[in-house]
Amino acid sequence: MSRTAVGLIALLLLISLLPISGFAQSQPDVLVFYREGCHDCERMDRILQEMHGRFPSMSVRHIEENEPDGELMWALSAEYGIFPTKFPVIFVGDEAITGVGLDKELRLRAAVEACMQTECESPLTRISGPLIPWRTYIVVGLIAVFLLLVVIDYAI
């Protein structure tokens, strides 16, 4: 195996070992997954800021899709029974809201109000068990494909 191949494998292994930050540090009332530069995300965030004015004790946590904790979005989506197709993806109380629109804004307002009145649990409490380490699976898969290509190249 060439030195380049060994170096690539070592790099991929290091990437797969990067730590996933501890999401259990804070238990927010509202969890928002967003994409950088997303205008719809900004629109829904203005509503959350307005609701925070009404409910100062409301805790909101924003997680960008590319952050290590972005994997939480998929775990929560499974728990809430949704498949997120648009950003933002907002979890509050029993509601999962994706995208933007008047109906989504009204659902967000109602969910925050209900949550603040009944002291609902954080969406993070729905995650039982470990997160699926998608990043590790992808890196291991890439390594396997690379090794397979090397073996095929040697065989030819």
Buried (B, 14 or more C-beta within 10 A) or exposed (E): EEEEBEEBBEEBEEEBEEEBEEBEEEBBBBBBBBBEEBEBBEBBBEBBEEBBEEBEEBEBBBBBBEBBBBBBBBBBBEBBEBEBEBBBBBBBBEBBBBBBEEEBBEBBBEBBBBBBEEEBEBBBEBBEEEEEEEBBEEBBEBBEEBEEEBEEEEEE
